[in-house]
Amino acid sequence: MSSSHQSRFGSFPLAYHAARLLVRAGEQPFADDCERYVVTEDGEVKEFGPPLKQHRLFAVGSRADVEKTAADLAAYVKENPSHNLRFWTVCRPGQKSEIANLEADYREFNALLNTVLTDLRQRLEFGYFVCGIHIRYDRASGLFDIHAHLICCLPSDDEKCEKIRSRLLIEFSRVDLPEDRVRNPAAAARYCYRTYNQREVLQWPQEALVAAWRLGGKRLHFTRTAGAFAKWRQTRNPKTEPDPHHLALVRARRRNRAETRYAGNGWEYQDKHLVTRDWRFGDRVVRGALFQRARGRRPATGTPTTYSTALSTTSQSSPPATPPVQVQTPLTTPPVTPPTTQPRPVRWVQAMLAGIWRTCVKIGAGLCRTFHPRE
């Protein structure tokens, strides 16, 4: 799976490598200990490992949201071609952040960024559509570099544009305000959502990796949309009030499931079928069923298990309730106990006892013929 999940936002191999580093540091990056695997329609088994927690360090669970935002921004710019988009960068004022002060410096920079952008939007008609805060680690100095990328729209008045540039130069220590227009809004939006560079994260020292991991658990908003673009998204995807009749049906169905749920033992020891859908492995798209391995089970070692191609993914029938049977190997080999053997008698003793038994049989037969003669 080294090259099957590569993407611009990271990959599963890089994410699992970072997760293993966090486990060595005493953190818990996995949602649970139940591993998952996919059985394709060709009978091939793809091991996914345990599910990862939602975190910016991994960036494998938020790809759908990122792609949706990028597509929406591209559609918005296409509908409003008059917008003069820029891709600007502002950095935290002062020096870079120490590892111990990462959370405090991030909160301070985020508060300053919100204050400045709100004031510019209200007074000088400055509109920013997407804002993403990035965190990079400088290995030379051992400090974190916190900066933000903005996809913004400048007003038509040149005097207001100059005031906006002056305000950003005063409030932030380092800025990058190019004059070039954004040629690919979708690509710029994807880059704003790239809070961490996964390839660089794997080279960080352990204390920096742990600090970034704990910062992501504070439920902070690293990326956000605002301005006319956010309002356009709300009008395009309006939130409709749910149907009361439908809600009543859903509640009744959930209540029925809770009352009739199987409470016995046994299901927790079987692999669970989660979903059957199309999976992309590199440039190849295949149909496959995702299973969750039962708690405590491990994939079989040695010769890989072969599966029949007549799965639900190949035919049009419903997916099976249980996954194909796999040959499991025990985690620990039980100690071999030597069989208890009784001491055997010497052979000449056996021969003597056999001779005595034959002699007794012959004498008994002769006595029977003597006292019971035939008529």
NORUR-V736905 format. One record per run of one state. SS is the DSSP state (H for helix, E for strand, L for the rest). FROM is the first residue (numbers start at 0). TO is the last residue. Records with the same first field share a line. If there is no record, write none. Layout:
SS->FROM-TO + FROM-TO
This chain:
L->0-5 + 7-8 + 10-10 + 24-28 + 40-43 + 52-61 + 79-83 + 91-95 + 97-100 + 124-125 + 138-141 + 153-156 + 171-173 + 176-183 + 192-196 + 201-204 + 216-221 + 225-225 + 236-242 + 259-265 + 269-270 + 281-282 + 292-345 + 371-374
E->6-6 + 9-9 + 29-39 + 44-51 + 84-90 + 96-96 + 126-137 + 142-152 + 174-175 + 222-224 + 271-280 + 283-291
H->11-23 + 62-78 + 101-123 + 157-170 + 184-191 + 197-200 + 205-215 + 226-235 + 243-258 + 266-268 + 346-370
